[in-house]
């Protein structure tokens, strides 16, 4: 689009100069120069009119050269484009696209609508239309009609030109690219020096050099003379029309003038560019077809190679499907992990190689079919079961088996991981339970109950707390048992060890409960003994108190005193008689505990004797205690 703006600015500048001369203001001229300026103004206007006439003729021929494809033709560029119908057909030919159907009718509004559709299409093609409206074309505005056609030529003929230089790989476009192309093609031709699209073409040698470069058989360039411009131009134009099929857009007199019209020459030269570019493309295509023909002899060898590779691939697929369809897995986390690693290696190492072989097979078959098509031969049909469809079907089965294998492996891995975590949880809990059970076994094996009733009662309360703690711990023991059952139900590989550890916990639990029951029995015996000791102590204290009045030798000094002492003594005897039953019960209890110690039923863990001893071992139950009991 930058080249479009450049060429348009050039034309607008010239037209502005013409307008300035046409609307010249005599008041601004000096009388001494008025005549010269009027002459200059007339000369410039004549040149502008001449240029406009050349452009009109060139553009008309150019339009007709393209409209010939749709059997359409114009005679006057300014009038025949007014209805918009021809303009629409021209844009359809150039773009290859379908434009909105023109509105039928000969009224001005119909023409405006048709032209507006064409201009709207150009805007959609990102063609910048400056100061060009549908009314300008319908009204036959010469300058804007020529400008519209030139814009179309730029968009669809010149803008597409891209030339890449060989030295610095610089990319150019549009006018500069076309000029560079001309320079490259005519390099080395004597007296041909193309620097522009005006004066460099006046002698006709540049046109002949372009043709001779591509078709030296139709131009004898050495016989051309620079001084014979008209002949050179006529020779080039006739040869292009007769041998290349290019419409003669220019006449010799249109070029062999002082200042040829640049746009007209560009329009004609660009037709040479497109023709020779197409010819080059056809030559390249011919070489490609020749290369395909040269490789046609390889078809049979390639077909044999295809059959061999297809057979090997299908055999591998069948064997692999049989292997990975096996859903038997190792019954351990490490074993499943190894199987998953092997499967991953298959997916990342072995299978990609075979997938590449499969792709190479498709490419090989495509190459065979392409060469056969290029030679118009019957397409190759692989043997039964070796076609691409058969290979794809087998590959689909492989991928299905692979997916099922992966899903099963992942599920088994998750199951084994859960089992491993469950086993770790079991080991942790079992270890904690065994430690706790061992500590409590040692605790309940100790009989340090104390040597008096308050200490034994405190030991009993502590024991009851221990019993409550142990009783509440039963749920935790059951949790360990349930974990072991869960592992056994899931066929955990180390279930035998888990079962043995669970049984060990249960044995320790049973032993602890037995120890607790035995300790309670000992505590209850000890508590009963201490209570007997306390009663005996109280009894001894009472007897010691009674010994004081009984040991008194006072007999009274007179009758009343004697009677009073007798009365008191009688009361003492009644009190002693009342305590005789209690003393007998205490003696019986003491004898009972003595027998228990003697038979060893209360021994084992220090025995009852070391805690409560015999009646004679008590500090107050010694000889005196025995005597008091006998006296009683």
Secondary structure, 3 states (H helix, E strand, C coil): CHHHHHHHHHHHHHHHHHHHHHCCCHHHCCCCCHHHHHHHHHHHHHHHHHHHHHHHHHHHHHHHHHHHHHCCCCCCHHHHCCCCHHHHHHHHHHHCCCCCCCCCCCCHHHHHHHHHHHHHHHHHCCCCCCCCCHHHHHCCCHHHHHHHHHHHHHHHHHCCCEEECCCCCCEEEHHHHHHHHHHHHHCCCCCCCCCCCCHHHCCCHHHHHHHHHHCCCCCCHHHCCCCCHHHHHHHHHHHHHHHCCCCCCCCHHHHCCCCCCHHHHHHHHHHHHHHHHHHHHHHHHHHHHHHHHHCHHHHHHHHHHHHHHHHHHHHHHHHHHHHHCCCCCCCCHHHHHHHHHHHHHHHHHHHHHHHHHHHHHHHHHHHHHHHHHHCCCCCCCCCCCCCHHHHHHHHHHHHHHHHHHHHHHHHHHHHHHHHHHHHHHHHHHHHHHHHHHHHHHHHHCCCCCCCCHHHHHHHHHHHHHHHHHHHHCHHHHHHHHHHHHHHHHCCCCCHHHHHHHHHHHHHHHHHHHHHHHHHHHHHHHHHHHHHHHHHHHHHHHHHHHHHHHHCCCCCCCCHHHHHHHHHHHHHHHHHHHHHHHHHHHHHHHHHHHHHHHHHCCCCCCCCCHHHHCCHHHCCCCCHHHHHHHHHC
